[in-house]
Amino acid sequence: MKSETVLQERAEILEMLIHTAPIFQKLFPLDCTIAVTDKEYFIADCPSKELQLNLKGKRAPDGTGIMKSIKSVKISTAIIHAEVHGVPFKSVAFPIKNENGEVVGSCISGNSHGYSGIR
């Protein structure tokens, strides 16, 4: 029974993020993408004009800022080179916790402004 409750809480906080991600995206003054993950997969992707990454349903790669954020329970910043998604950008991943303080996923922003020289 307890595991069902944890799964319900996990889904609830992540569902809230999925529904509010487009609002957060509009708050940023620059063109940015917002994504939400559970502990393994992208479960939402709000693309920007420049970053059309189509991440929903894809596994969050090991060794990325996303997984670093989830495992360390800290904000993680990374520069993603053009070879990865075709467009260079800066990524900031923030770990998401449930009400018991357990990490259940992450929220990520990606901004390509000023990173065109990165290859």
Backbone as JSON, one array per atom type, in Angstrom:
{
  "sequence": "MKSETVLQERAEILEMLIHTAPIFQKLFPLDCTIAVTDKEYFIADCPSKELQLNLKGKRAPDGTGIMKSIKSVKISTAIIHAEVHGVPFKSVAFPIKNENGEVVGSCISGNSHGYSGIR",
  "N": [[0.82, -1.2, 0.0], [1.94, 1.26, 0.81], [3.85, 1.73, -1.23], [2.18, 2.25, -3.42], [1.1, 4.7, -2.65], [3.4, 6.3, -2.67], [4.01, 6.2, -5.42], [1.75, 7.49, -6.38], [2.06, 10.08, -5.27], [4.44, 10.79, -6.51], [3.7, 10.85, -9.21], [1.84, 12.9, -9.03], [3.25, 15.36, -8.36], [4.98, 15.52, -10.53], [3.14, 15.61, -12.61], [1.98, 18.09, -12.08], [4.13, 19.75, -12.72], [4.41, 19.19, -15.45], [2.08, 20.36, -16.44], [2.48, 23.03, -15.77], [4.84, 23.79, -16.97], [4.75, 25.07, -19.6], [3.92, 27.62, -18.79], [6.03, 28.51, -17.16], [7.96, 28.6, -19.14], [7.13, 30.79, -20.68], [7.69, 32.82, -18.91], [10.43, 33.25, -18.98], [12.74, 35.58, -20.31], [14.14, 35.02, -22.61], [14.33, 32.88, -25.52], [13.62, 29.63, -24.73], [13.76, 26.13, -23.93], [11.78, 23.84, -22.07], [11.87, 20.98, -20.06], [10.66, 17.97, -18.5], [11.51, 15.3, -16.38], [11.1, 11.9, -15.2], [12.74, 9.67, -13.0], [14.14, 8.41, -14.97], [13.21, 8.85, -17.65], [12.3, 11.31, -20.16], [9.4, 13.05, -19.65], [7.94, 15.16, -20.41], [8.13, 17.82, -22.8], [8.68, 20.99, -23.72], [9.13, 22.61, -26.44], [11.33, 25.17, -27.74], [11.68, 27.97, -30.03], [14.21, 27.71, -31.24], [15.21, 25.37, -30.14], [14.18, 22.47, -30.84], [13.84, 19.7, -29.64], [12.5, 17.27, -29.25], [12.16, 15.39, -27.01], [10.43, 13.93, -25.35], [9.55, 10.83, -23.98], [12.01, 9.73, -24.47], [14.96, 8.24, -23.09], [16.73, 9.64, -20.37], [20.03, 10.4, -20.8], [22.77, 8.67, -19.29], [25.34, 10.18, -17.32], [24.81, 12.79, -17.95], [23.94, 16.25, -17.24], [21.39, 16.15, -16.25], [21.05, 13.57, -15.06], [23.1, 13.81, -13.23], [22.09, 15.83, -11.6], [19.81, 14.56, -10.53], [20.99, 12.42, -9.13], [22.8, 13.72, -7.37], [21.21, 15.48, -6.07], [21.24, 18.19, -6.5], [21.34, 21.38, -8.19], [22.28, 21.31, -11.56], [24.44, 22.42, -14.08], [25.1, 22.5, -17.54], [26.95, 22.62, -20.62], [25.78, 21.9, -23.71], [26.96, 20.44, -26.53], [26.89, 21.06, -30.1], [26.97, 18.67, -31.56], [25.39, 16.87, -30.2], [22.54, 17.52, -30.26], [22.3, 19.02, -32.54], [22.13, 21.75, -32.2], [23.91, 24.02, -30.25], [23.66, 24.52, -26.69], [22.9, 25.84, -23.4], [22.21, 24.01, -20.51], [20.19, 23.68, -17.65], [19.55, 21.79, -14.9], [17.23, 20.84, -12.44], [16.67, 19.15, -9.48], [13.69, 17.34, -8.61], [11.66, 16.88, -5.84], [9.53, 14.73, -3.89], [6.91, 15.04, -1.39], [8.06, 13.71, 0.72], [10.67, 14.22, 0.53], [12.12, 12.75, -1.28], [13.9, 12.31, -4.3], [12.27, 12.48, -7.34], [12.44, 13.08, -9.96], [13.28, 15.49, -12.52], [13.46, 18.96, -13.51], [14.14, 20.75, -16.38], [15.82, 23.39, -18.04], [16.61, 24.75, -21.2], [18.73, 26.81, -23.07], [19.63, 28.45, -25.94], [20.7, 30.89, -26.52], [23.41, 32.9, -27.27], [25.2, 30.82, -27.49], [26.1, 29.98, -29.94], [28.67, 29.73, -30.94], [29.73, 27.43, -29.94], [30.86, 24.26, -30.63]],
  "CA": [[0.0, 0.0, 0.0], [2.79, 2.44, 0.87], [4.46, 1.98, -2.54], [1.17, 2.87, -4.27], [1.01, 6.09, -2.24], [4.6, 6.98, -3.17], [3.85, 6.35, -6.86], [0.72, 8.51, -6.6], [2.68, 11.37, -4.98], [5.42, 11.02, -7.56], [2.98, 11.25, -10.41], [1.16, 14.17, -8.79], [4.16, 16.51, -8.47], [5.47, 15.59, -11.91], [2.0, 16.07, -13.43], [1.87, 19.55, -11.88], [5.21, 20.37, -13.5], [4.07, 19.04, -16.87], [1.04, 21.34, -16.79], [2.94, 24.41, -15.56], [6.06, 24.05, -17.75], [4.56, 26.12, -20.61], [3.82, 28.92, -18.12], [7.41, 28.86, -16.81], [8.66, 28.91, -20.39], [6.75, 32.14, -21.06], [8.27, 33.76, -17.95], [11.81, 33.53, -19.33], [12.81, 36.63, -21.33], [14.8, 34.5, -23.8], [13.81, 31.66, -26.09], [14.18, 28.47, -24.03], [12.97, 24.91, -23.88], [11.6, 23.3, -20.72], [11.56, 19.55, -20.08], [10.46, 17.32, -17.2], [11.82, 13.87, -16.4], [11.02, 11.13, -13.97], [14.13, 9.34, -12.7], [14.78, 7.77, -16.12], [12.74, 9.26, -18.97], [11.66, 12.6, -20.38], [7.94, 12.85, -19.65], [7.37, 16.36, -21.04], [9.09, 18.61, -23.56], [8.08, 22.22, -24.28], [10.2, 23.11, -27.31], [11.44, 26.6, -28.04], [11.83, 28.19, -31.47], [15.51, 27.21, -31.69], [15.51, 24.04, -29.6], [13.13, 21.49, -31.11], [14.61, 18.5, -29.31], [11.64, 16.07, -29.27], [12.72, 14.53, -25.97], [9.41, 13.15, -24.64], [9.62, 9.39, -24.18], [13.4, 9.28, -24.57], [15.67, 8.01, -21.83], [17.72, 10.66, -20.0], [21.31, 9.71, -20.91], [23.69, 8.63, -18.15], [26.47, 11.09, -17.42], [24.38, 14.14, -18.31], [23.59, 17.13, -16.13], [20.1, 15.71, -15.71], [21.3, 12.46, -14.15], [23.93, 14.35, -12.15], [21.18, 16.56, -10.74], [18.97, 13.58, -9.84], [21.81, 11.63, -8.2], [23.44, 14.56, -6.36], [20.15, 16.29, -5.46], [21.69, 19.57, -6.63], [21.19, 21.96, -9.51], [23.42, 20.98, -12.42], [24.51, 23.21, -15.31], [25.97, 21.87, -18.54], [26.95, 23.13, -21.98], [25.52, 20.79, -24.63], [27.59, 20.77, -27.82], [26.03, 20.92, -31.28], [26.94, 17.28, -32.04], [24.39, 16.1, -29.47], [21.19, 17.78, -30.75], [22.34, 19.86, -33.72], [22.2, 23.15, -31.78], [24.54, 24.11, -28.93], [22.87, 25.26, -25.71], [23.18, 25.67, -21.97], [21.16, 23.28, -19.84], [20.17, 23.74, -16.19], [18.65, 20.75, -14.38], [16.86, 21.03, -11.05], [16.02, 17.92, -8.99], [12.34, 17.49, -8.08], [11.42, 15.97, -4.71], [8.15, 14.6, -3.42], [6.74, 15.62, -0.05], [8.91, 12.97, 1.66], [12.05, 14.61, 0.28], [12.77, 11.82, -2.21], [13.98, 12.8, -5.67], [11.4, 11.71, -8.23], [12.67, 13.49, -11.34], [13.96, 16.77, -12.68], [12.94, 19.96, -14.43], [15.32, 21.23, -17.1], [15.66, 24.46, -19.02], [17.68, 24.81, -22.2], [18.76, 28.13, -23.7], [20.7, 28.49, -26.95], [21.14, 32.28, -26.71], [24.81, 33.18, -26.99], [26.03, 29.61, -27.52], [26.25, 29.58, -31.34], [30.08, 29.45, -31.23], [30.11, 26.13, -29.37], [30.71, 23.14, -31.56]],
  "C": [[0.86, 1.26, 0.0], [3.4, 2.75, -0.49], [3.47, 2.61, -3.51], [1.04, 4.35, -3.95], [2.2, 6.88, -2.77], [4.48, 7.2, -4.66], [2.82, 7.43, -7.17], [1.29, 9.9, -6.35], [3.65, 11.74, -6.09], [4.73, 11.53, -8.81], [2.34, 12.62, -10.23], [2.08, 15.37, -8.96], [4.69, 16.64, -9.89], [4.36, 16.04, -12.86], [1.81, 17.57, -13.3], [2.92, 20.28, -12.71], [4.92, 20.31, -15.0], [3.07, 20.12, -17.29], [1.5, 22.79, -16.64], [4.19, 24.76, -16.38], [5.85, 25.1, -18.84], [4.45, 27.52, -20.01], [5.22, 29.4, -17.74], [8.18, 29.3, -18.05], [8.37, 30.35, -20.83], [7.33, 33.2, -20.13], [9.71, 34.14, -18.28], [11.86, 34.59, -20.43], [13.46, 36.16, -22.63], [14.11, 33.23, -24.27], [14.44, 30.47, -25.38], [13.22, 27.29, -24.13], [12.88, 24.47, -22.43], [11.24, 21.83, -20.87], [11.4, 19.06, -18.65], [10.79, 15.85, -17.37], [11.32, 13.21, -15.12], [12.47, 10.73, -13.7], [14.86, 8.7, -13.88], [14.44, 8.39, -17.47], [12.21, 10.7, -18.98], [10.16, 12.35, -20.47], [7.21, 14.09, -20.18], [8.49, 17.14, -21.73], [8.34, 19.79, -24.17], [9.16, 22.86, -25.14], [10.17, 24.63, -27.46], [11.56, 26.75, -29.56], [13.11, 27.56, -31.99], [15.82, 25.79, -31.24], [14.3, 23.13, -29.71], [13.73, 20.11, -30.89], [13.81, 17.2, -29.32], [12.12, 15.02, -28.27], [11.7, 13.6, -25.31], [9.48, 11.68, -25.02], [11.03, 8.85, -24.28], [14.01, 9.13, -23.19], [16.65, 9.16, -21.6], [19.08, 9.97, -19.97], [22.12, 9.77, -19.6], [24.81, 9.62, -18.39], [26.1, 12.51, -17.8], [24.12, 14.97, -17.05], [22.29, 16.73, -15.47], [20.32, 14.61, -14.68], [22.17, 12.9, -12.97], [23.05, 15.06, -11.13], [20.33, 15.6, -9.9], [19.78, 12.84, -8.78], [22.42, 12.48, -7.08], [22.44, 15.41, -5.57], [20.57, 17.77, -5.43], [21.4, 20.06, -8.04], [22.45, 21.68, -10.31], [23.33, 21.8, -13.7], [25.47, 22.53, -16.27], [25.86, 22.63, -19.86], [26.81, 21.9, -22.89], [26.04, 21.21, -26.0], [26.67, 20.41, -28.99], [25.94, 19.48, -31.78], [25.82, 16.47, -31.39], [22.99, 16.27, -30.07], [21.15, 18.67, -31.98], [22.45, 21.35, -33.43], [22.89, 23.19, -30.41], [23.66, 24.91, -27.97], [23.34, 24.99, -24.29], [21.96, 25.02, -21.34], [21.3, 23.45, -18.33], [19.12, 22.75, -15.71], [18.47, 20.94, -12.88], [16.17, 19.76, -10.56], [14.65, 18.22, -8.38], [12.12, 16.43, -7.01], [9.93, 15.88, -4.43], [8.07, 15.13, -2.0], [7.54, 14.89, 1.02], [10.39, 13.3, 1.46], [12.81, 13.7, -0.65], [12.78, 12.42, -3.62], [13.17, 11.87, -6.57], [11.6, 12.07, -9.7], [13.41, 14.8, -11.38], [13.18, 17.67, -13.63], [14.16, 20.63, -15.06], [14.94, 22.4, -18.0], [16.86, 24.41, -19.96], [17.59, 26.13, -22.93], [19.93, 28.18, -24.68], [21.25, 29.89, -27.16], [22.61, 32.44, -26.33], [25.72, 31.97, -27.07], [26.29, 29.13, -28.95], [27.7, 29.24, -31.7], [30.55, 28.11, -30.69], [29.87, 25.05, -30.38], [31.03, 21.91, -30.84]]
}
